Amino acid sequence: MLIDARTPAEYSSGHLANATNLDWNSGQLEAVSEGLEESKPVLLYCASGRRSAAAREFLIRKGFKDVKDLDGGIQAWTAEGKPVMR
């Protein structure tokens, strides 16, 4: 699962291909976490890595085993010239 933890406005400004937008600040990720499969790997990202790190800790506490967050967030991703979807 690829999860964009940013706001919907941030998501619409550019996101990774196949990412699902579950806004961490609004509690959206927390609200739907019960319906996510704990056995599947999760990759989280946000703008800089702060929100995705908090979301990662939350999911680990919920029992998810393989949770990673993108180091430096989408800002680091785009700084390296990697593509985003609009």
CORMO-V205619 format. One record per residue. N is the residue number from 1. RES is the residue in one letter. OMEGA is omega in degrees with one decimal (999 if undefined). BURIAL is b if it has 16 or more other ideal C-beta (glycine too) atoms within 10 Angstrom, else e. Layout:
# CORMO-V205619
n:N res:RES omega:OMEGA burial:BURIAL
n:N res:RES omega:OMEGA burial:BURIAL
This chain:
# CORMO-V205619
n:1 res:M omega:176.7 burial:b
n:2 res:L omega:-174.3 burial:e
n:3 res:I omega:173.6 burial:b
n:4 res:D omega:-174.8 burial:b
n:5 res:A omega:-179.1 burial:b
n:6 res:R omega:178.1 burial:b
n:7 res:T omega:176.5 burial:b
n:8 res:P omega:178.6 burial:e
n:9 res:A omega:177.3 burial:e
n:10 res:E omega:179.7 burial:b
n:11 res:Y omega:-177.1 burial:b
n:12 res:S omega:178.1 burial:e
n:13 res:S omega:178.2 burial:e
n:14 res:G omega:-177.1 burial:e
n:15 res:H omega:176.9 burial:b
n:16 res:L omega:179.9 burial:b
n:17 res:A omega:177.2 burial:e
n:18 res:N omega:178.0 burial:e
n:19 res:A omega:173.8 burial:b
n:20 res:T omega:-179.4 burial:e
n:21 res:N omega:175.3 burial:b
n:22 res:L omega:-173.0 burial:b
n:23 res:D omega:179.6 burial:b
n:24 res:W omega:-176.1 burial:b
n:25 res:N omega:-178.0 burial:e
n:26 res:S omega:-178.0 burial:e
n:27 res:G omega:-177.8 burial:e
n:28 res:Q omega:179.6 burial:e
n:29 res:L omega:178.7 burial:b
n:30 res:E omega:-177.3 burial:e
n:31 res:A omega:-177.0 burial:e
n:32 res:V omega:-174.2 burial:e
n:33 res:S omega:178.9 burial:b
n:34 res:E omega:-178.6 burial:e
n:35 res:G omega:179.9 burial:e
n:36 res:L omega:-179.2 burial:b
n:37 res:E omega:-178.0 burial:e
n:38 res:E omega:-176.9 burial:e
n:39 res:S omega:-178.7 burial:e
n:40 res:K omega:175.5 burial:e
n:41 res:P omega:179.6 burial:e
n:42 res:V omega:171.1 burial:b
n:43 res:L omega:-179.6 burial:b
n:44 res:L omega:169.5 burial:b
n:45 res:Y omega:174.3 burial:b
n:46 res:C omega:-178.8 burial:b
n:47 res:A omega:-174.2 burial:b
n:48 res:S omega:179.4 burial:e
n:49 res:G omega:-178.1 burial:b
n:50 res:R omega:179.9 burial:e
n:51 res:R omega:-179.2 burial:b
n:52 res:S omega:176.2 burial:b
n:53 res:A omega:177.6 burial:b
n:54 res:A omega:178.6 burial:b
n:55 res:A omega:177.6 burial:b
n:56 res:R omega:178.7 burial:b
n:57 res:E omega:178.0 burial:e
n:58 res:F omega:-178.2 burial:b
n:59 res:L omega:176.9 burial:b
n:60 res:I omega:177.0 burial:e
n:61 res:R omega:178.9 burial:e
n:62 res:K omega:177.3 burial:e
n:63 res:G omega:176.7 burial:e
n:64 res:F omega:-173.4 burial:b
n:65 res:K omega:-173.5 burial:e
n:66 res:D omega:-177.6 burial:e
n:67 res:V omega:178.9 burial:b
n:68 res:K omega:171.7 burial:e
n:69 res:D omega:-175.6 burial:b
n:70 res:L omega:-178.0 burial:b
n:71 res:D omega:179.8 burial:e
n:72 res:G omega:177.3 burial:e
n:73 res:G omega:-177.2 burial:b
n:74 res:I omega:176.5 burial:b
n:75 res:Q omega:177.5 burial:e
n:76 res:A omega:179.0 burial:e
n:77 res:W omega:-178.0 burial:b
n:78 res:T omega:177.3 burial:e
n:79 res:A omega:177.3 burial:e
n:80 res:E omega:177.5 burial:e
n:81 res:G omega:-179.0 burial:e
n:82 res:K omega:-172.1 burial:e
n:83 res:P omega:171.4 burial:e
n:84 res:V omega:178.1 burial:e
n:85 res:M omega:176.8 burial:e
n:86 res:R omega:999 burial:e
